[in-house]
Amino acid sequence: MTLPNVDEEHIATLVYPDEYAKNINQIASVSTQKLVFVKRKVASLTPFELLQFSLSECSAIFYEIKWAVVSMIFGGLLALSILLVLAFGSFPAGMSVPIGAMGFCFVLGVVLLRGPKRHRLTFVVNGKKFRWQSKAGDFKYKLVSTQKIVAFAKEKGIFSNFDT
Protein backbone atom coordinates (compact mmCIF):
# COMPACT_ATOMS: atom_id res chain seq x y z
CA MET A 1 0.00 0.00 0.00
CA THR A 2 1.39 3.36 -0.97
CA LEU A 3 0.84 6.39 1.18
CA PRO A 4 -0.39 9.54 -0.54
CA ASN A 5 2.13 12.28 -1.15
CA VAL A 6 2.19 14.87 1.64
CA ASP A 7 1.96 17.67 -0.94
CA GLU A 8 -1.04 16.07 -2.66
CA GLU A 9 -4.37 17.76 -2.06
CA HIS A 10 -7.72 16.42 -3.24
CA ILE A 11 -9.51 18.86 -5.55
CA ALA A 12 -12.72 17.15 -6.65
CA THR A 13 -14.43 13.80 -7.04
CA LEU A 14 -16.41 13.58 -10.27
CA VAL A 15 -17.37 9.88 -10.08
CA TYR A 16 -17.78 8.07 -6.78
CA PRO A 17 -16.47 4.49 -6.35
CA ASP A 18 -19.95 2.92 -6.36
CA GLU A 19 -20.60 4.54 -9.78
CA TYR A 20 -17.39 3.41 -11.54
CA ALA A 21 -19.10 0.59 -13.46
CA LYS A 22 -21.68 3.05 -14.87
CA ASN A 23 -19.10 5.71 -15.82
CA ILE A 24 -16.63 3.81 -17.93
CA ASN A 25 -13.95 5.80 -19.81
CA GLN A 26 -14.33 8.95 -17.72
CA ILE A 27 -12.20 10.91 -15.26
CA ALA A 28 -13.13 9.90 -11.69
CA SER A 29 -11.19 12.34 -9.50
CA VAL A 30 -8.63 15.11 -9.62
CA SER A 31 -5.95 15.99 -7.09
CA THR A 32 -2.99 18.36 -7.21
CA GLN A 33 -0.69 15.50 -8.29
CA LYS A 34 -2.81 13.05 -10.30
CA LEU A 35 -5.88 12.30 -12.38
CA VAL A 36 -7.78 9.05 -11.81
CA PHE A 37 -9.38 7.61 -14.96
CA VAL A 38 -11.90 4.74 -15.08
CA LYS A 39 -10.95 2.53 -18.03
CA ARG A 40 -13.05 -0.28 -19.45
CA LYS A 41 -11.60 -3.78 -19.22
CA VAL A 42 -12.70 -6.28 -21.83
CA ALA A 43 -13.17 -9.98 -20.99
CA SER A 44 -12.34 -9.62 -17.32
CA LEU A 45 -14.01 -10.31 -13.99
CA THR A 46 -14.03 -6.61 -13.14
CA PRO A 47 -15.58 -4.32 -15.77
CA PHE A 48 -13.10 -1.49 -15.17
CA GLU A 49 -9.66 -0.56 -13.92
CA LEU A 50 -8.40 2.69 -12.45
CA LEU A 51 -5.55 4.41 -14.24
CA GLN A 52 -3.60 7.23 -12.63
CA PHE A 53 -1.94 9.98 -14.64
CA SER A 54 0.40 12.60 -13.29
CA LEU A 55 -1.10 16.07 -13.45
CA SER A 56 2.28 17.43 -14.53
CA GLU A 57 1.71 15.61 -17.85
CA CYS A 58 -1.61 17.43 -18.35
CA SER A 59 -1.14 20.20 -20.91
CA ALA A 60 -4.70 21.61 -20.98
CA ILE A 61 -8.09 21.40 -19.30
CA PHE A 62 -11.16 22.44 -21.29
CA TYR A 63 -14.55 23.20 -19.77
CA GLU A 64 -17.83 23.66 -21.56
CA ILE A 65 -21.52 23.55 -20.83
CA LYS A 66 -23.51 21.33 -23.17
CA TRP A 67 -27.25 21.64 -23.78
CA ALA A 68 -29.47 18.66 -24.58
CA VAL A 69 -30.91 19.92 -27.86
CA VAL A 70 -33.09 16.90 -28.67
CA SER A 71 -35.00 17.07 -25.40
CA MET A 72 -35.39 20.84 -25.81
CA ILE A 73 -36.97 20.35 -29.24
CA PHE A 74 -39.24 17.59 -27.90
CA GLY A 75 -40.32 19.81 -24.98
CA GLY A 76 -41.08 22.72 -27.30
CA LEU A 77 -43.15 20.54 -29.61
CA LEU A 78 -45.04 19.03 -26.68
CA ALA A 79 -45.89 22.42 -25.15
CA LEU A 80 -46.81 23.85 -28.55
CA SER A 81 -49.10 20.91 -29.38
CA ILE A 82 -50.96 21.30 -26.06
CA LEU A 83 -51.42 25.02 -26.71
CA LEU A 84 -52.67 24.37 -30.25
CA VAL A 85 -55.16 21.75 -29.04
CA LEU A 86 -56.51 24.14 -26.41
CA ALA A 87 -56.64 27.13 -28.77
CA PHE A 88 -57.88 25.57 -32.01
CA GLY A 89 -59.14 22.13 -31.08
CA SER A 90 -62.82 21.39 -31.08
CA PHE A 91 -64.20 18.61 -28.97
CA PRO A 92 -67.54 16.89 -29.64
CA ALA A 93 -70.29 17.28 -27.07
CA GLY A 94 -70.07 14.85 -24.18
CA MET A 95 -66.33 14.22 -24.55
CA SER A 96 -64.33 14.59 -21.36
CA VAL A 97 -60.93 16.24 -21.66
CA PRO A 98 -58.40 15.36 -18.96
CA ILE A 99 -57.31 18.90 -18.14
CA GLY A 100 -54.89 17.67 -15.46
CA ALA A 101 -53.08 15.41 -17.92
CA MET A 102 -52.88 18.19 -20.48
CA GLY A 103 -51.59 20.58 -17.82
CA PHE A 104 -48.99 18.03 -16.74
CA CYS A 105 -47.84 17.54 -20.34
CA PHE A 106 -47.63 21.30 -20.84
CA VAL A 107 -45.52 21.77 -17.69
CA LEU A 108 -43.30 18.83 -18.72
CA GLY A 109 -42.83 20.39 -22.15
CA VAL A 110 -41.86 23.75 -20.66
CA VAL A 111 -39.36 22.11 -18.29
CA LEU A 112 -37.80 20.19 -21.17
CA LEU A 113 -37.80 23.33 -23.29
CA ARG A 114 -35.69 25.11 -20.67
CA GLY A 115 -33.18 22.40 -21.40
CA PRO A 116 -31.10 20.14 -19.22
CA LYS A 117 -27.49 21.28 -19.05
CA ARG A 118 -24.38 19.15 -18.60
CA HIS A 119 -20.83 19.91 -17.54
CA ARG A 120 -18.08 18.62 -19.79
CA LEU A 121 -14.41 18.60 -18.81
CA THR A 122 -11.67 17.50 -21.20
CA PHE A 123 -8.16 16.80 -19.92
CA VAL A 124 -5.31 16.62 -22.45
CA VAL A 125 -2.58 14.29 -21.13
CA ASN A 126 0.38 13.50 -23.41
CA GLY A 127 -1.69 14.40 -26.48
CA LYS A 128 -4.62 12.13 -25.50
CA LYS A 129 -8.00 13.51 -24.50
CA PHE A 130 -9.75 12.17 -21.41
CA ARG A 131 -13.30 13.37 -20.84
CA TRP A 132 -15.84 13.57 -18.09
CA GLN A 133 -19.45 14.56 -18.66
CA SER A 134 -22.07 14.96 -15.97
CA LYS A 135 -25.26 12.98 -16.20
CA ALA A 136 -28.49 14.67 -17.28
CA GLY A 137 -30.04 16.35 -14.28
CA ASP A 138 -26.78 16.46 -12.27
CA PHE A 139 -25.77 19.94 -13.39
CA LYS A 140 -26.40 21.70 -10.08
CA TYR A 141 -24.99 18.79 -8.03
CA LYS A 142 -21.65 18.78 -9.87
CA LEU A 143 -21.34 22.57 -10.06
CA VAL A 144 -19.05 22.91 -7.03
CA SER A 145 -16.72 20.12 -8.21
CA THR A 146 -16.36 21.60 -11.67
CA GLN A 147 -15.79 25.10 -10.26
CA LYS A 148 -12.98 23.75 -8.07
CA ILE A 149 -11.32 22.08 -11.07
CA VAL A 150 -11.68 25.19 -13.23
CA ALA A 151 -10.20 27.38 -10.47
CA PHE A 152 -7.29 24.96 -10.05
CA ALA A 153 -6.67 24.84 -13.82
CA LYS A 154 -6.69 28.65 -14.02
CA GLU A 155 -4.20 28.79 -11.16
CA LYS A 156 -1.90 26.32 -12.97
CA GLY A 157 -2.34 28.18 -16.29
CA ILE A 158 -3.73 25.18 -18.22
CA PHE A 159 -7.39 26.24 -18.47
CA SER A 160 -9.27 26.92 -21.69
CA ASN A 161 -12.96 27.49 -22.41
CA PHE A 162 -13.05 25.86 -25.83
CA ASP A 163 -12.23 22.30 -26.86
CA THR A 164 -10.37 22.37 -30.16
Secondary structure, 3 states (H helix, E strand, C coil): CCCCCCCCCEEEECCCHHHHHHCCCEEEEEECCEEEEEEECCCCCCCEEEEEEEHHHEEEEEEEEEECHHHHHHHHHHHHHHHHHHHHCCCCCCCCCCHHHHHHHHHHHHHHHHCCEEEEEEEEECCEEEEEECCCCCCCCCHHHHHHHHHHHHHHCCEECCCC
